[in-house]
Amino acid sequence: MIRRHVALDVSDPKRAMSIVSPCINICRMSPVSGYCEGCFRTIPEITEWSRASDARKTAILAEVAARRQAAGLLQDPSRRECVGGA
């Protein structure tokens, strides 16, 4: 049996990212919190995302969930906007 190594096609974003980014295209940094008003990530977390391991992405998503909860935002995934105080 011959095994062939298949390179990951990074030109296809769906195949390159195993964990979906929390970005919702509301990209404004809050001067008060230092978090993006759309995805609740910091600038370092945003820039790190494409290079991060799945474990690191999972850790970032846990931080995002904690930040959203602390801010009192609804957890309704059908709502694509911030509903807490900005």
Residue pairs with C-beta under 8 A, 6 or more apart in sequence:
8 15
8 16
9 15
9 16
10 16
17 50
18 54
19 54
19 57
19 58
19 61
21 39
21 49
22 39
22 40
22 41
22 60
22 61
22 64
23 36
23 38
23 39
23 46
24 38
24 39
24 80
25 38
26 36
26 37
26 38
26 39
26 80
26 81
26 82
27 36
27 38
28 36
28 37
28 38
29 35
29 36
29 37
29 43
30 36
30 37
30 86
33 67
33 71
34 42
35 41
35 42
35 67
36 42
36 46
37 82
37 86
38 82
39 46
39 64
40 64
40 67
40 68
40 71
41 49
41 60
41 63
41 64
45 60
45 63
48 56
48 60
49 57
49 60
52 60
68 75
69 75
71 82
71 84
71 85
72 84
72 85
73 82
73 83
73 84
74 83
